[in-house]
Amino acid sequence: MTKEVIFLHPVFKEKIWGGDKLNTIYGYDIPSDKTGEAWVISAHDHGASIVESGPYKGKDLSQLWDEERELFNRAQTDDSAYPLLVKIIDANDDLSVQVHPDDRYAQDVEKVPFGKTECWYILDAKEDSSIILGHTAKDKAELDEMIDKGQWDDLLQTVPVKKGDFFYVPSGTIHAIGKDVVILEIQQSSDITYRVYDYDRIEDNGQKRELHIDKSKEVTTVPHQAPSFAGDIRVNEGLESEKLIEEAYFTVYRWTLNGQAKENVSKDFLQVSVIGGQASLTIDGKEMTIESGQHFIIPHGVETFTLDGQAELIVSHT
C-alpha cells in the first residue's frame, strides 16, 4: 500500500455572491470573478476533488474512497460515504440566511446519508465584517411568526468577525456568512441548504432565488443554543497545535509551525489545509514542499511525519 500524500485539486463553484479572492489570496485559476466556493477536499457527488499527482493521479476522491479502502482504514464491508467536505468560501456579498438539517431529517426527508453540521475558520475579513449566527425567538411559535412577518432585524443575531476567529455551526443553526469574509469550512459531506431569507435578490434569469421556509421552520433549533467549547494547546518542538473543536462528526486543529517537529499519526487519516506559509513535509525519507493553498490527505499507514518551516495549517479528522 502506498504511503504517499494525496494532494487534491479543488472544484470551483460560481455563485451570485462570489468574488475573486480565491485567485488573489491563493492563486487558484478560478472560472470567473463570481467564484464563491472551492471544494478543496470533497468526495461529494456535486463536486469531487481530483488527485493531482502520484499513483492515483486523475482519480477523484470518491473513487479512492470506494476502490482503495486501505488508504482510509476502511473494512471491505464498509459501504458508508466519505464523511467530510472541506471548502474555502469567498463571500464577496452576503450569503443567504440559511439552516441545515440533522442526519435524521436528511435521511428521512431528503434520502441522503448526512445532514450538515459545519465549522468555520475565518481566513480573511475586512474591518467591521460580520456573520449571522443564531436567532432570538424564544419558541417555535415566535420563530414562525417572525419569519412570516419578515422581522429579520429583530430575529437574526449578528456577530463581528476577524481573521483567525473560529465558529461551530451545528445543524439546526440559522446562519449566514457576511460580505467580505473568506472562510475555510469543514462540514459533513452534505449539500443540503434551506434558505430562510435572501435579501430579495434577483438572479440572472430575473427570478428571486428559491426559499425553503417550511423546511427551515421544521429543522431550526428553538431556542437558539450557543455552543460552548474550550480547546487545548499542545506544543511539540516547533509545532503549536490548538484544538479548535472536538465533536461527533469532526475534530479540527490549528497548527502553527515555526521550525521543525515530528508528529505521530493515531487517526485513520488526516485532512490538511495549508492556509499560510511554506514548509517541507517528510514521510519515510521522502521530502516534499507544501505551501499556502494546498490541500491533501495523509493516508492510513503513515505512522509518523516531519514538518519543517514556517506555516499555518488546519488539520481535521473524523
KEGU-79625 format. One record per residue (C-alpha): residue in three letters; chain; x, y, z. Coordinates in steps of 0.2 Angstrom, whole numbers, always signed. Example, Ala and Ser with C-alpha at 12.3 -4.5 7.8 and 13.67 -1.06 7.14 Angstrom:
+--------+--------+-------+-------+-------+
: residu : chaine :    c1 :    c2 :    c3 :
+--------+--------+-------+-------+-------+
:    ALA :      A :   +62 :   -22 :   +39 :
:    SER :      A :   +68 :    -5 :   +36 :
+--------+--------+-------+-------+-------+
// end
This chain:
+--------+--------+-------+-------+-------+
: residu : chaine :    c1 :    c2 :    c3 :
+--------+--------+-------+-------+-------+
:    MET :      A :    +0 :    +0 :    +0 :
:    THR :      A :    +6 :   +17 :    -5 :
:    LYS :      A :   +10 :   +29 :   +10 :
:    GLU :      A :   +11 :   +44 :    -2 :
:    VAL :      A :    +2 :   +60 :    +2 :
:    ILE :      A :   -14 :   +63 :    -8 :
:    PHE :      A :   -14 :   +80 :   -15 :
:    LEU :      A :   -31 :   +86 :   -21 :
:    HIS :      A :   -36 :   +99 :   -34 :
:    PRO :      A :   -51 :  +110 :   -30 :
:    VAL :      A :   -68 :  +110 :   -38 :
:    PHE :      A :   -74 :  +128 :   -41 :
:    LYS :      A :   -92 :  +134 :   -39 :
:    GLU :      A :   -98 :  +151 :   -46 :
:    LYS :      A :  -111 :  +160 :   -35 :
:    ILE :      A :  -121 :  +176 :   -36 :
:    TRP :      A :  -112 :  +182 :   -21 :
:    GLY :      A :   -95 :  +176 :   -26 :
:    GLY :      A :   -79 :  +186 :   -30 :
:    ASP :      A :   -61 :  +184 :   -35 :
:    LYS :      A :   -51 :  +181 :   -18 :
:    LEU :      A :   -49 :  +163 :   -22 :
:    ASN :      A :   -37 :  +169 :   -35 :
:    THR :      A :   -30 :  +184 :   -27 :
:    ILE :      A :   -26 :  +176 :   -10 :
:    TYR :      A :   -22 :  +158 :   -15 :
:    GLY :      A :   -18 :  +159 :   -34 :
:    TYR :      A :   -31 :  +147 :   -40 :
:    ASP :      A :   -36 :  +148 :   -58 :
:    ILE :      A :   -54 :  +152 :   -55 :
:    PRO :      A :   -68 :  +152 :   -68 :
:    SER :      A :   -74 :  +170 :   -66 :
:    ASP :      A :   -74 :  +184 :   -53 :
:    LYS :      A :   -90 :  +177 :   -46 :
:    THR :      A :   -82 :  +161 :   -39 :
:    GLY :      A :   -89 :  +158 :   -22 :
:    GLU :      A :   -83 :  +141 :   -17 :
:    ALA :      A :   -68 :  +130 :   -19 :
:    TRP :      A :   -72 :  +112 :   -14 :
:    VAL :      A :   -54 :  +108 :    -9 :
:    ILE :      A :   -57 :   +91 :    -1 :
:    SER :      A :   -73 :   +83 :    -7 :
:    ALA :      A :   -79 :   +66 :   -12 :
:    HIS :      A :   -97 :   +73 :   -14 :
:    ASP :      A :  -107 :   +69 :   -30 :
:    HIS :      A :  -109 :   +88 :   -33 :
:    GLY :      A :   -91 :   +90 :   -35 :
:    ALA :      A :   -77 :   +78 :   -31 :
:    SER :      A :   -59 :   +84 :   -29 :
:    ILE :      A :   -46 :   +76 :   -41 :
:    VAL :      A :   -30 :   +69 :   -36 :
:    GLU :      A :   -16 :   +79 :   -43 :
:    SER :      A :    -1 :   +68 :   -43 :
:    GLY :      A :    +6 :   +51 :   -38 :
:    PRO :      A :    -1 :   +33 :   -42 :
:    TYR :      A :   -19 :   +39 :   -41 :
:    LYS :      A :   -17 :   +54 :   -52 :
:    GLY :      A :   -33 :   +58 :   -61 :
:    LYS :      A :   -44 :   +49 :   -50 :
:    ASP :      A :   -57 :   +58 :   -39 :
:    LEU :      A :   -58 :   +56 :   -20 :
:    SER :      A :   -75 :   +47 :   -21 :
:    GLN :      A :   -66 :   +34 :   -32 :
:    LEU :      A :   -52 :   +32 :   -19 :
:    TRP :      A :   -64 :   +30 :    -5 :
:    ASP :      A :   -73 :   +16 :   -14 :
:    GLU :      A :   -59 :    +7 :   -23 :
:    GLU :      A :   -44 :   +10 :   -11 :
:    ARG :      A :   -51 :    +7 :    +6 :
:    GLU :      A :   -35 :    +3 :   +14 :
:    LEU :      A :   -30 :   +22 :   +12 :
:    PHE :      A :   -43 :   +26 :   +25 :
:    ASN :      A :   -43 :   +11 :   +36 :
:    ARG :      A :   -60 :    +5 :   +30 :
:    ALA :      A :   -66 :   -13 :   +30 :
:    GLN :      A :   -71 :   -21 :   +14 :
:    THR :      A :   -89 :   -22 :   +20 :
:    ASP :      A :   -90 :    -3 :   +24 :
:    ASP :      A :  -102 :    +5 :   +12 :
:    SER :      A :  -103 :   +22 :   +20 :
:    ALA :      A :  -100 :   +38 :   +11 :
:    TYR :      A :   -84 :   +49 :   +13 :
:    PRO :      A :   -89 :   +58 :   +29 :
:    LEU :      A :   -82 :   +76 :   +27 :
:    LEU :      A :   -81 :   +90 :   +15 :
:    VAL :      A :   -69 :  +105 :   +16 :
:    LYS :      A :   -72 :  +121 :    +7 :
:    ILE :      A :   -65 :  +139 :    +5 :
:    ILE :      A :   -79 :  +151 :    +3 :
:    ASP :      A :   -77 :  +169 :    -4 :
:    ALA :      A :   -91 :  +180 :    +1 :
:    ASN :      A :   -90 :  +195 :   -10 :
:    ASP :      A :  -108 :  +199 :    -5 :
:    ASP :      A :  -119 :  +192 :    +9 :
:    LEU :      A :  -124 :  +174 :    +8 :
:    SER :      A :  -142 :  +169 :   +11 :
:    VAL :      A :  -148 :  +167 :   +28 :
:    GLN :      A :  -150 :  +148 :   +29 :
:    VAL :      A :  -151 :  +132 :   +40 :
:    HIS :      A :  -146 :  +114 :   +38 :
:    PRO :      A :  -155 :   +98 :   +44 :
:    ASP :      A :  -148 :   +85 :   +55 :
:    ASP :      A :  -144 :   +67 :   +50 :
:    ARG :      A :  -161 :   +60 :   +54 :
:    TYR :      A :  -171 :   +73 :   +44 :
:    ALA :      A :  -159 :   +72 :   +30 :
:    GLN :      A :  -161 :   +53 :   +29 :
:    ASP :      A :  -180 :   +53 :   +31 :
:    VAL :      A :  -184 :   +68 :   +20 :
:    GLU :      A :  -170 :   +71 :    +8 :
:    LYS :      A :  -165 :   +52 :    +7 :
:    VAL :      A :  -146 :   +57 :    +8 :
:    PRO :      A :  -134 :   +50 :   +21 :
:    PHE :      A :  -129 :   +66 :   +30 :
:    GLY :      A :  -136 :   +81 :   +37 :
:    LYS :      A :  -125 :   +96 :   +39 :
:    THR :      A :  -115 :  +101 :   +54 :
:    GLU :      A :  -101 :  +113 :   +50 :
:    CYS :      A :   -87 :  +124 :   +57 :
:    TRP :      A :   -79 :  +140 :   +50 :
:    TYR :      A :   -61 :  +146 :   +52 :
:    ILE :      A :   -60 :  +165 :   +46 :
:    LEU :      A :   -46 :  +166 :   +33 :
:    ASP :      A :   -49 :  +184 :   +29 :
:    ALA :      A :   -61 :  +198 :   +34 :
:    LYS :      A :   -62 :  +217 :   +31 :
:    GLU :      A :   -64 :  +228 :   +46 :
:    ASP :      A :   -82 :  +228 :   +53 :
:    SER :      A :   -86 :  +212 :   +44 :
:    SER :      A :   -99 :  +201 :   +52 :
:    ILE :      A :  -109 :  +184 :   +51 :
:    ILE :      A :  -126 :  +179 :   +56 :
:    LEU :      A :  -126 :  +166 :   +69 :
:    GLY :      A :  -142 :  +161 :   +78 :
:    HIS :      A :  -159 :  +169 :   +82 :
:    THR :      A :  -169 :  +177 :   +96 :
:    ALA :      A :  -185 :  +168 :   +96 :
:    LYS :      A :  -190 :  +160 :  +112 :
:    ASP :      A :  -201 :  +146 :  +105 :
:    LYS :      A :  -206 :  +139 :   +88 :
:    ALA :      A :  -222 :  +150 :   +88 :
:    GLU :      A :  -212 :  +165 :   +89 :
:    LEU :      A :  -199 :  +159 :   +76 :
:    ASP :      A :  -213 :  +155 :   +64 :
:    GLU :      A :  -222 :  +172 :   +67 :
:    MET :      A :  -206 :  +182 :   +65 :
:    ILE :      A :  -201 :  +173 :   +49 :
:    ASP :      A :  -218 :  +175 :   +42 :
:    LYS :      A :  -218 :  +194 :   +45 :
:    GLY :      A :  -200 :  +196 :   +39 :
:    GLN :      A :  -194 :  +203 :   +55 :
:    TRP :      A :  -176 :  +200 :   +51 :
:    ASP :      A :  -168 :  +214 :   +61 :
:    ASP :      A :  -176 :  +208 :   +76 :
:    LEU :      A :  -174 :  +189 :   +73 :
:    LEU :      A :  -156 :  +187 :   +67 :
:    GLN :      A :  -141 :  +188 :   +78 :
:    THR :      A :  -126 :  +197 :   +71 :
:    VAL :      A :  -108 :  +193 :   +77 :
:    PRO :      A :   -92 :  +203 :   +72 :
:    VAL :      A :   -78 :  +193 :   +65 :
:    LYS :      A :   -59 :  +195 :   +61 :
:    LYS :      A :   -46 :  +184 :   +53 :
:    GLY :      A :   -42 :  +169 :   +64 :
:    ASP :      A :   -59 :  +168 :   +73 :
:    PHE :      A :   -67 :  +150 :   +74 :
:    PHE :      A :   -86 :  +146 :   +74 :
:    TYR :      A :   -95 :  +130 :   +77 :
:    VAL :      A :  -112 :  +129 :   +67 :
:    PRO :      A :  -122 :  +113 :   +72 :
:    SER :      A :  -136 :  +108 :   +61 :
:    GLY :      A :  -152 :  +117 :   +66 :
:    THR :      A :  -142 :  +134 :   +67 :
:    ILE :      A :  -149 :  +149 :   +57 :
:    HIS :      A :  -133 :  +157 :   +50 :
:    ALA :      A :  -126 :  +167 :   +36 :
:    ILE :      A :  -108 :  +172 :   +30 :
:    GLY :      A :  -107 :  +191 :   +28 :
:    LYS :      A :  -100 :  +201 :   +15 :
:    ASP :      A :   -80 :  +202 :   +13 :
:    VAL :      A :   -77 :  +187 :   +23 :
:    VAL :      A :   -67 :  +172 :   +17 :
:    ILE :      A :   -68 :  +156 :   +27 :
:    LEU :      A :   -62 :  +138 :   +27 :
:    GLU :      A :   -77 :  +127 :   +31 :
:    ILE :      A :   -76 :  +109 :   +37 :
:    GLN :      A :   -93 :  +100 :   +37 :
:    GLN :      A :  -102 :   +84 :   +35 :
:    SER :      A :  -102 :   +79 :   +17 :
:    SER :      A :  -119 :   +86 :   +13 :
:    ASP :      A :  -125 :   +99 :    +0 :
:    ILE :      A :  -142 :  +102 :    +8 :
:    THR :      A :  -146 :  +120 :   +12 :
:    TYR :      A :  -163 :  +128 :   +16 :
:    ARG :      A :  -164 :  +146 :   +13 :
:    VAL :      A :  -174 :  +157 :   +25 :
:    TYR :      A :  -170 :  +174 :   +18 :
:    ASP :      A :  -160 :  +180 :    +3 :
:    TYR :      A :  -162 :  +199 :    +4 :
:    ASP :      A :  -175 :  +198 :   -11 :
:    ARG :      A :  -160 :  +196 :   -23 :
:    ILE :      A :  -163 :  +193 :   -42 :
:    GLU :      A :  -154 :  +180 :   -51 :
:    ASP :      A :  -148 :  +182 :   -70 :
:    ASN :      A :  -165 :  +174 :   -75 :
:    GLY :      A :  -174 :  +188 :   -67 :
:    GLN :      A :  -181 :  +177 :   -53 :
:    LYS :      A :  -179 :  +178 :   -35 :
:    ARG :      A :  -169 :  +163 :   -28 :
:    GLU :      A :  -180 :  +149 :   -20 :
:    LEU :      A :  -183 :  +149 :    -2 :
:    HIS :      A :  -187 :  +134 :    +9 :
:    ILE :      A :  -197 :  +142 :   +23 :
:    ASP :      A :  -207 :  +127 :   +29 :
:    LYS :      A :  -192 :  +115 :   +30 :
:    SER :      A :  -182 :  +129 :   +38 :
:    LYS :      A :  -195 :  +131 :   +52 :
:    GLU :      A :  -195 :  +112 :   +54 :
:    VAL :      A :  -176 :  +110 :   +57 :
:    THR :      A :  -172 :  +126 :   +66 :
:    THR :      A :  -166 :  +123 :   +84 :
:    VAL :      A :  -178 :  +134 :   +96 :
:    PRO :      A :  -172 :  +142 :  +106 :
:    HIS :      A :  -155 :  +145 :   +98 :
:    GLN :      A :  -141 :  +136 :  +108 :
:    ALA :      A :  -125 :  +144 :  +108 :
:    PRO :      A :  -112 :  +131 :  +108 :
:    SER :      A :   -98 :  +131 :  +120 :
:    PHE :      A :   -81 :  +123 :  +118 :
:    ALA :      A :   -64 :  +125 :  +126 :
:    GLY :      A :   -49 :  +120 :  +115 :
:    ASP :      A :   -32 :  +115 :  +122 :
:    ILE :      A :   -15 :  +119 :  +116 :
:    ARG :      A :    -1 :  +107 :  +114 :
:    VAL :      A :   +17 :  +111 :  +109 :
:    ASN :      A :   +28 :   +99 :  +101 :
:    GLU :      A :   +46 :  +106 :   +96 :
:    GLY :      A :   +42 :  +119 :   +83 :
:    LEU :      A :   +24 :  +115 :   +81 :
:    GLU :      A :    +9 :  +123 :   +92 :
:    SER :      A :    -7 :  +113 :   +90 :
:    GLU :      A :   -23 :  +121 :   +96 :
:    LYS :      A :   -38 :  +110 :   +96 :
:    LEU :      A :   -52 :  +121 :   +89 :
:    ILE :      A :   -67 :  +108 :   +91 :
:    GLU :      A :   -70 :   +90 :   +95 :
:    GLU :      A :   -87 :   +84 :   +92 :
:    ALA :      A :   -97 :   +69 :   +85 :
:    TYR :      A :   -93 :   +72 :   +67 :
:    PHE :      A :   -76 :   +80 :   +66 :
:    THR :      A :   -61 :   +86 :   +76 :
:    VAL :      A :   -52 :  +101 :   +70 :
:    TYR :      A :   -35 :  +109 :   +75 :
:    ARG :      A :   -25 :  +124 :   +70 :
:    TRP :      A :    -6 :  +120 :   +68 :
:    THR :      A :    +6 :  +134 :   +69 :
:    LEU :      A :   +23 :  +129 :   +63 :
:    ASN :      A :   +39 :  +138 :   +67 :
:    GLY :      A :   +54 :  +127 :   +65 :
:    GLN :      A :   +54 :  +108 :   +65 :
:    ALA :      A :   +43 :   +95 :   +73 :
:    LYS :      A :   +40 :   +76 :   +71 :
:    GLU :      A :   +22 :   +70 :   +73 :
:    ASN :      A :   +14 :   +53 :   +76 :
:    VAL :      A :    -2 :   +49 :   +67 :
:    SER :      A :   -15 :   +39 :   +78 :
:    LYS :      A :   -31 :   +43 :   +67 :
:    ASP :      A :   -37 :   +33 :   +51 :
:    PHE :      A :   -32 :   +48 :   +40 :
:    LEU :      A :   -29 :   +66 :   +42 :
:    GLN :      A :   -36 :   +81 :   +31 :
:    VAL :      A :   -24 :   +95 :   +30 :
:    SER :      A :   -26 :  +113 :   +23 :
:    VAL :      A :   -11 :  +124 :   +21 :
:    ILE :      A :   -18 :  +142 :   +24 :
:    GLY :      A :    -2 :  +151 :   +26 :
:    GLY :      A :   +17 :  +150 :   +23 :
:    GLN :      A :   +28 :  +136 :   +17 :
:    ALA :      A :   +36 :  +120 :   +24 :
:    SER :      A :   +44 :  +104 :   +20 :
:    LEU :      A :   +34 :   +88 :   +24 :
:    THR :      A :   +44 :   +72 :   +25 :
:    ILE :      A :   +37 :   +54 :   +26 :
:    ASP :      A :   +48 :   +38 :   +26 :
:    GLY :      A :   +63 :   +49 :   +20 :
:    LYS :      A :   +53 :   +57 :    +5 :
:    GLU :      A :   +53 :   +76 :    +7 :
:    MET :      A :   +40 :   +87 :    -2 :
:    THR :      A :   +36 :  +105 :    -1 :
:    ILE :      A :   +19 :  +111 :    +5 :
:    GLU :      A :   +13 :  +129 :    +3 :
:    SER :      A :    -2 :  +140 :    +6 :
:    GLY :      A :   -17 :  +135 :    -4 :
:    GLN :      A :   -13 :  +116 :    -5 :
:    HIS :      A :   -25 :  +103 :    +2 :
:    PHE :      A :   -20 :   +85 :    +5 :
:    ILE :      A :   -24 :   +69 :   +14 :
:    ILE :      A :   -11 :   +59 :   +24 :
:    PRO :      A :   -17 :   +41 :   +22 :
:    HIS :      A :   -19 :   +27 :   +34 :
:    GLY :      A :    -2 :   +18 :   +36 :
:    VAL :      A :    +8 :   +34 :   +39 :
:    GLU :      A :   +14 :   +32 :   +57 :
:    THR :      A :   +25 :   +47 :   +58 :
:    PHE :      A :   +30 :   +63 :   +48 :
:    THR :      A :   +41 :   +78 :   +50 :
:    LEU :      A :   +37 :   +96 :   +46 :
:    ASP :      A :   +50 :  +110 :   +44 :
:    GLY :      A :   +47 :  +128 :   +40 :
:    GLN :      A :   +35 :  +142 :   +44 :
:    ALA :      A :   +17 :  +138 :   +40 :
:    GLU :      A :    -1 :  +138 :   +47 :
:    LEU :      A :   -12 :  +123 :   +44 :
:    ILE :      A :   -29 :  +117 :   +48 :
:    VAL :      A :   -30 :   +99 :   +51 :
:    SER :      A :   -46 :   +88 :   +53 :
:    HIS :      A :   -51 :   +70 :   +55 :
:    THR :      A :   -67 :   +61 :   +60 :
+--------+--------+-------+-------+-------+
// end
